[in-house]
Amino acid sequence: MARIGFIGLGNMGCGMAINLAKAGHDVVAFDLSAAALDRAEGGGCRRSGSAQESATQVDAIITMLPAGGHVAQVHEQTIAGNAAPGTLLIDCSTIDVATAKSVAELAEARGFAMVDAPVSGGIAAANAGTLTFMVGGPGAAFQRAEPILAAMGKAVIHAGGSGAGQAAKICNNMILGSQMIATCEALLLARRLGLDPLRFYDIASQSSGQSWSLTSYCPLPGVGPESPADRNYEGGFAAGLMLKDLKLAVAAAQDANASVPIAANANVLSRRMIAPSTAAAHAATTKANNSAIQGGTP
Ligand code: NAD
């Protein structure tokens, strides 16, 4: 079993760190939030007094942070001066491909092994240990990371060299973001055309309109298996995170000179939905969307 530093114990990281501890790893956990540290400690992780401590004398360091800037900063200020050469660095955050590549390049120049390993699955899967990991990095680093990641997920897939995990993640979520909006639009139109939503669900879920957005995460309350729509849109994969991933996809497409008009539109629509970013405005927007889907006045 390995000694693992875990930095970033938020909605996703805390459950992941606890699953590593449950699998028998010695997890030295750190977060800026005392409440997050309490929860990780309660789940069997060792509470670290500082980020530096969680990076010292460990076999591997996992980061699960909000964005690329946080990852680059933790690497520079915490990992670089404290971790021993040869330490395996695993970044599970969702970040832009360019930062993932530059962080990995610097890490390798400093004698570390590094993989980017973003996840699909959300908070429930992080807690249940059923995430899918998309991993980018050299084969030797992947071989070392695989058994650690396997303790937190149901699938660990090597996508290619450094940055390939992030590339796979944003392309996957580009499908999700576009498909979810198309699903909302189809449910709205079906209603306006006089179709019963349950009857339409029965038809589309067994026809070529079937998708994960429709049959696993249906955006209309009372239709399909339980989803955040049935809990007044609480919990689950937040619209703000979807917007973050769509922005990353559109920016990556610009860098790669790829034409992605549907994703660009999904990005604009998602931004419009969460634009006045107060919780109240967000709640009003989701209610309005729901009302629009159900046939009320949007
Ligand atoms: P979160 O905001 O809940 O957690 C991030 C944590 O990082 C916070 O607890 C914060 O205190 C901590 N943190 C920030 N800077 C730090 C620092 N310098 N040192 C130590 N801790 C620091 O976010 P989350 O929902 O757990 O998401 C984490 C990552 O996973 C993001 O990149 C997100 O895009 C990705 N992701 C999230 C989901 C989801 O459903 N929430 C799904 C897939 C991927």
Residues whose N, C-alpha, C, O or C-beta is under 5 A from the ligand:
A	BS01	NAD	I7 G8 L9 G10 N11 M12 G13 F30 D31 L32 S33 A36 M64 L65 P66 A67 H70 C92 S93 T94 V119 G122 I123 G236 F237
